[in-house]
Amino acid sequence: MLRNLCLGLLVALVLASAASAKEWARKMFATTTHDFGHVARGSKTEFAFEIENCYEEDVHIADVRSSCGCTAPTITKPTLKTWEKGAILATFNTQSFLGQRSATLTVVIDKPFPAEVNLQISGYIHSDVDFQPGSVAFGDVELGAEATKEIAVSYYGRQAWQITDVRSANDHLEVELGEPRKTGNGITYTMNVKVKGDAPAGPITDSLTLVTNDSRLPSVSVSVEGRVVPPLSVSPASLFLGVLKPGQVVTKQLVVTGKQPFKVTAVKCDNAAFTFKTTDVAKKVHLIPVTYTAGQSAGEIQQTIEIETDLARGGKTCCAARGTIQGDAKGSPTSEGSRF
């Protein structure tokens, strides 16, 4: 009896440990499920499962497997340092598969500890709707400028198919839907999709939802991608200062880049523990040393560094500075792990 009880306790401890190990890894993902909904055959259909390392140790993604050929996974950044972000990019194979499809993506992590996280993908691929091209791809758009792309939506069937509405959650996109044109075996709409001039800097990762009069296909989505590029960019966008001891001094470097020569007129931060070095020379690339002196109190460092230049439009940029002043306990996956 005693032996059976001991074995039972041992099994329970092992299972609890495995569940805990899986949970610390899952906490790094913003979401673990995604439904593409209704998509057209041949359309570019992707979703990025974002992952952020919230631990002091480096995280290494060794592999990712898919349970179905309908979805191909890609690791965008295998090694993530503290606060770094990456993604598992899931690409739906709309060329070779039709109908309702689903897949489980198994993410294999080997450092700092072995763990696996399952990501779920689903969607319905239709053969009677086609997009040409397969997505609305803007590429780089200058901040403040407008850009327009054309896409053709074709339906192959007998019924009087109609697009009744086009919806987007992005207020910076505008769509003009043309009149339907009859073709030999169906109907085609032309859409002009515009990025408006008030779109903020950063990536465009969105989709348009086409609402139809077809009860079998009430809506279908097409992806919209691109990037609104500001006159200035700063690298890294998030400056990691490290895990520091009280009183420790560390110097990092920011790289500020512009499309035309400019001067850095000021670098500001609300925390006096930061100091900066700049030059009074106009050039396209500026290297700015950032020196930080850690205080005596343990805790997280979270500050914003603002960089001002003499450019007339878009002449300001900023980056986040993060780090930790070490105390008695360290954040790690074995002790709940999160630094937040």
C-alpha positions as CSV (number, residue, x, y, z in Angstrom):
1,M,0.0,0.0,0.0
2,L,2.8,2.4,1.0
3,R,4.7,1.6,-2.2
4,N,1.7,2.3,-4.4
5,L,1.1,5.6,-2.5
6,C,4.7,6.7,-3.1
7,L,4.5,5.7,-6.8
8,G,1.3,7.7,-7.1
9,L,2.8,10.8,-5.5
10,L,5.9,10.5,-7.8
11,V,3.7,10.3,-10.9
12,A,1.7,13.3,-9.7
13,L,4.9,15.3,-9.1
14,V,6.3,14.4,-12.6
15,L,3.0,15.4,-14.3
16,A,2.8,18.7,-12.3
17,S,6.4,19.4,-13.3
18,A,5.7,18.8,-17.0
19,A,2.6,21.0,-16.9
20,S,4.6,23.8,-15.3
21,A,7.4,23.5,-17.8
22,K,4.9,23.8,-20.6
23,E,3.1,26.8,-19.0
24,W,6.3,28.9,-18.7
25,A,6.8,28.5,-22.5
26,R,3.2,29.1,-23.4
27,K,3.3,32.4,-21.4
28,M,5.6,33.9,-24.0
29,F,3.0,33.6,-26.8
30,A,0.4,36.4,-27.3
31,T,-2.1,33.8,-28.6
32,T,-2.0,30.1,-29.5
33,T,-5.0,29.8,-31.8
34,H,-6.0,31.4,-35.1
35,D,-8.9,30.9,-37.5
36,F,-8.4,32.2,-41.0
37,G,-12.1,31.9,-41.7
38,H,-13.1,31.8,-45.4
39,V,-10.3,32.3,-47.8
40,A,-9.9,32.1,-51.6
41,R,-7.9,29.5,-53.4
42,G,-4.5,30.9,-54.3
43,S,-4.7,33.8,-51.9
44,K,-1.7,34.7,-49.7
45,T,-2.9,33.7,-46.2
46,E,-0.5,34.0,-43.3
47,F,-0.6,34.6,-39.5
48,A,2.3,35.4,-37.2
49,F,2.1,33.9,-33.7
50,E,4.1,36.5,-31.8
51,I,6.5,35.3,-29.1
52,E,8.4,37.5,-26.6
53,N,11.1,36.4,-24.2
54,C,10.1,37.7,-20.8
55,Y,12.9,35.8,-19.0
56,E,16.5,36.6,-18.1
57,E,17.8,33.5,-19.9
58,D,18.1,33.3,-23.7
59,V,15.3,31.3,-25.3
60,H,16.1,29.0,-28.3
61,I,13.4,27.6,-30.6
62,A,14.9,24.4,-32.0
63,D,12.1,23.3,-34.3
64,V,8.5,23.6,-35.3
65,R,6.4,20.8,-36.8
66,S,3.0,20.9,-38.6
67,S,0.5,18.1,-38.4
68,C,-0.9,18.9,-41.9
69,G,0.6,19.9,-45.2
70,C,-2.1,22.6,-45.4
71,T,0.0,24.8,-43.1
72,A,3.8,25.5,-43.4
73,P,5.4,27.0,-40.3
74,T,8.5,29.2,-40.2
75,I,10.6,30.4,-37.3
76,T,11.4,34.1,-37.8
77,K,14.0,34.4,-35.0
78,P,15.4,31.2,-33.4
79,T,17.2,32.8,-30.5
80,L,15.5,35.4,-28.4
81,K,17.3,37.4,-25.7
82,T,15.5,39.1,-22.9
83,W,12.6,41.3,-24.2
84,E,13.3,40.3,-27.8
85,K,10.3,39.4,-30.0
86,G,10.0,36.8,-32.7
87,A,7.2,34.8,-34.3
88,I,6.1,31.5,-35.7
89,L,4.8,32.4,-39.2
90,A,2.0,30.1,-40.3
91,T,1.3,30.0,-44.0
92,F,-1.9,28.4,-45.2
93,N,-1.4,26.4,-48.4
94,T,-4.3,27.7,-50.5
95,Q,-2.8,26.4,-53.8
96,S,-2.9,22.7,-53.0
97,F,-5.7,22.3,-50.5
98,L,-9.5,23.0,-50.5
99,G,-12.3,22.9,-48.0
100,Q,-12.1,23.0,-44.2
101,R,-8.6,22.5,-43.0
102,S,-6.9,22.6,-39.6
103,A,-3.4,22.0,-38.3
104,T,-1.4,21.8,-35.0
105,L,2.0,23.5,-35.0
106,T,4.3,22.1,-32.4
107,V,7.0,24.5,-31.3
108,V,10.0,22.8,-29.8
109,I,12.1,24.8,-27.3
110,D,15.4,23.4,-26.1
111,K,16.8,26.4,-24.1
112,P,16.8,27.4,-21.3
113,F,14.7,24.2,-20.6
114,P,13.0,21.7,-22.9
115,A,9.3,22.5,-23.6
116,E,6.8,22.2,-26.4
117,V,3.9,24.6,-27.2
118,N,1.0,23.7,-29.5
119,L,-0.5,26.3,-31.9
120,Q,-3.8,25.7,-33.6
121,I,-4.7,26.9,-37.1
122,S,-7.9,26.5,-39.0
123,G,-9.7,27.8,-42.1
124,Y,-11.9,27.1,-45.1
125,I,-10.3,27.3,-48.6
126,H,-12.8,28.0,-51.4
127,S,-12.2,27.0,-55.1
128,D,-15.0,29.3,-56.5
129,V,-13.4,32.6,-55.5
130,D,-10.0,33.9,-56.8
131,F,-7.9,36.9,-56.1
132,Q,-5.4,38.3,-58.6
133,P,-2.9,39.0,-57.2
134,G,-3.2,36.8,-54.1
135,S,-2.8,39.7,-51.6
136,V,-2.7,43.5,-51.5
137,A,1.1,44.2,-51.2
138,F,2.1,47.8,-50.8
139,G,5.7,47.4,-50.0
140,D,7.3,50.5,-48.5
141,V,5.1,53.7,-48.3
142,E,6.6,57.0,-47.2
143,L,5.1,58.5,-44.1
144,G,2.5,61.1,-45.1
145,A,2.2,59.8,-48.7
146,E,-0.7,57.8,-50.2
147,A,-0.4,54.6,-52.2
148,T,-3.0,52.6,-54.2
149,K,-3.1,49.0,-55.3
150,E,-5.6,47.2,-57.6
151,I,-6.8,43.7,-57.0
152,A,-9.3,41.6,-59.1
153,V,-11.9,39.4,-57.3
154,S,-13.4,36.7,-59.5
155,Y,-16.3,34.2,-58.8
156,Y,-16.7,31.1,-60.8
157,G,-20.3,29.8,-60.5
158,R,-23.8,29.9,-61.8
159,Q,-25.6,32.0,-59.2
160,A,-25.9,35.9,-59.3
161,W,-23.0,36.4,-56.9
162,Q,-22.5,39.8,-55.4
163,I,-20.1,41.6,-53.1
164,T,-22.4,43.6,-50.8
165,D,-19.8,45.3,-48.6
166,V,-16.1,45.5,-47.9
167,R,-14.9,45.9,-44.3
168,S,-11.7,46.6,-42.6
169,A,-10.7,47.3,-39.0
170,N,-8.0,49.6,-40.2
171,D,-9.2,53.2,-40.4
172,H,-6.1,54.1,-42.5
173,L,-7.3,51.9,-45.5
174,E,-9.8,53.0,-48.1
175,V,-11.5,50.7,-50.6
176,E,-13.2,51.6,-53.9
177,L,-15.2,48.7,-55.3
178,G,-15.9,48.8,-59.1
179,E,-18.9,47.5,-60.9
180,P,-19.1,43.8,-61.5
181,R,-18.1,42.5,-65.0
182,K,-19.4,39.3,-66.5
183,T,-16.9,36.9,-67.8
184,G,-17.2,33.6,-69.7
185,N,-17.7,31.5,-66.6
186,G,-18.3,33.9,-63.8
187,I,-18.1,37.5,-62.6
188,T,-15.2,39.8,-61.7
189,Y,-14.9,42.9,-59.4
190,T,-12.0,45.3,-59.4
191,M,-11.0,46.8,-56.0
192,N,-8.7,49.8,-55.5
193,V,-7.2,49.7,-52.1
194,K,-5.5,52.9,-50.8
195,V,-3.3,53.6,-47.8
196,K,-4.3,57.0,-46.6
197,G,-1.8,59.8,-45.9
198,D,-2.6,59.8,-42.2
199,A,-1.4,56.2,-41.7
200,P,1.1,56.0,-38.8
201,A,4.6,54.6,-39.2
202,G,5.0,50.9,-38.9
203,P,4.0,47.6,-40.5
204,I,0.6,47.2,-42.3
205,T,-0.6,43.7,-41.4
206,D,-4.3,43.6,-42.0
207,S,-7.1,42.1,-44.1
208,L,-10.2,43.1,-46.0
209,T,-13.4,41.2,-45.4
210,L,-15.6,40.9,-48.5
211,V,-19.3,40.4,-47.5
212,T,-21.3,38.5,-50.2
213,N,-24.9,37.4,-50.9
214,D,-23.8,33.7,-50.9
215,S,-25.0,31.8,-47.8
216,R,-22.3,29.2,-48.3
217,L,-19.7,31.9,-48.4
218,P,-21.0,34.9,-46.4
219,S,-17.6,36.5,-46.3
220,V,-14.1,36.0,-47.7
221,S,-10.8,37.7,-46.6
222,V,-7.8,39.0,-48.5
223,S,-4.6,40.0,-46.7
224,V,-3.1,43.6,-46.9
225,E,0.6,44.0,-46.1
226,G,3.2,46.7,-46.4
227,R,5.1,49.2,-44.3
228,V,4.8,52.9,-43.7
229,V,8.3,54.1,-43.5
230,P,9.2,57.3,-41.4
231,P,11.9,59.7,-42.4
232,L,13.9,58.5,-39.3
233,S,14.5,55.0,-37.9
234,V,16.3,54.0,-34.7
235,S,17.9,50.6,-34.1
236,P,17.4,48.8,-31.8
237,A,13.8,49.9,-31.3
238,S,14.0,48.4,-27.8
239,L,17.4,48.9,-26.1
240,F,18.2,46.2,-23.6
241,L,20.5,47.4,-20.9
242,G,21.0,44.0,-19.4
243,V,20.8,42.6,-15.9
244,L,22.8,45.0,-13.8
245,K,24.2,45.2,-10.3
246,P,23.5,48.3,-8.2
247,G,25.9,51.1,-9.2
248,Q,27.0,49.3,-12.4
249,V,27.6,51.5,-15.5
250,V,26.8,50.2,-18.9
251,T,27.1,51.9,-22.4
252,K,25.0,50.8,-25.4
253,Q,24.7,52.3,-28.8
254,L,21.7,53.6,-30.8
255,V,21.9,53.9,-34.6
256,V,19.6,56.6,-36.0
257,T,19.1,56.6,-39.8
258,G,17.4,59.0,-42.2
259,K,16.8,59.2,-45.9
260,Q,18.6,62.5,-46.1
261,P,21.4,64.2,-44.0
262,F,20.2,65.6,-40.7
263,K,21.4,66.9,-37.4
264,V,20.5,65.5,-34.0
265,T,19.4,68.5,-31.9
266,A,18.6,66.8,-28.7
267,V,18.3,63.4,-26.9
268,K,16.0,63.3,-23.9
269,C,15.0,61.0,-21.1
270,D,13.1,61.6,-17.9
271,N,15.7,59.6,-15.9
272,A,18.9,61.4,-15.1
273,A,20.8,58.1,-14.8
274,F,21.0,58.2,-18.7
275,T,23.5,60.3,-20.5
276,F,24.1,60.7,-24.3
277,K,26.8,61.8,-26.7
278,T,25.9,63.5,-30.0
279,T,27.7,65.5,-32.7
280,D,26.7,68.7,-34.5
281,V,27.2,67.2,-38.0
282,A,24.6,66.6,-40.6
283,K,24.7,63.0,-41.9
284,K,22.4,60.2,-42.8
285,V,23.5,57.8,-40.0
286,H,24.2,58.9,-36.4
287,L,25.7,56.6,-33.8
288,I,24.6,57.7,-30.3
289,P,26.3,56.2,-27.3
290,V,23.9,55.7,-24.4
291,T,25.4,55.4,-20.9
292,Y,23.3,54.3,-17.9
293,T,24.3,54.2,-14.3
294,A,22.2,51.7,-12.2
295,G,20.7,53.0,-9.0
296,Q,20.9,51.2,-5.6
297,S,17.3,49.9,-5.6
298,A,16.4,46.6,-7.3
299,G,13.7,46.5,-9.9
300,E,12.8,46.9,-13.6
301,I,14.1,49.7,-15.8
302,Q,11.5,51.0,-18.3
303,Q,12.2,54.4,-19.9
304,T,11.6,56.2,-23.2
305,I,14.5,57.9,-25.0
306,E,13.4,60.7,-27.4
307,I,15.6,61.8,-30.3
308,E,15.0,65.2,-31.9
309,T,16.5,66.3,-35.2
310,D,16.3,69.3,-37.5
311,L,14.1,67.6,-40.1
312,A,11.0,69.6,-40.9
313,R,8.7,66.6,-41.1
314,G,8.9,63.5,-39.0
315,G,12.0,64.8,-37.3
316,K,11.4,63.0,-34.0
317,T,11.8,59.4,-33.1
318,C,12.0,57.3,-29.9
319,C,13.0,54.0,-28.5
320,A,12.3,52.1,-25.3
321,A,15.1,51.3,-22.9
322,R,14.6,48.3,-20.6
323,G,16.6,46.3,-18.2
324,T,16.8,45.0,-14.6
325,I,18.7,46.1,-11.5
326,Q,19.5,42.8,-9.7
327,G,18.2,42.1,-6.3
328,D,18.0,38.8,-4.3
329,A,15.8,36.9,-6.7
330,K,16.1,36.6,-10.5
331,G,13.3,36.0,-12.9
332,S,13.6,32.6,-14.6
333,P,11.2,30.0,-16.0
334,T,11.8,27.8,-12.9
335,S,10.4,30.5,-10.5
336,E,7.2,31.6,-12.4
337,G,9.7,33.2,-14.8
338,S,7.9,36.4,-15.9
339,R,9.6,39.7,-15.3
340,F,6.3,41.5,-15.4
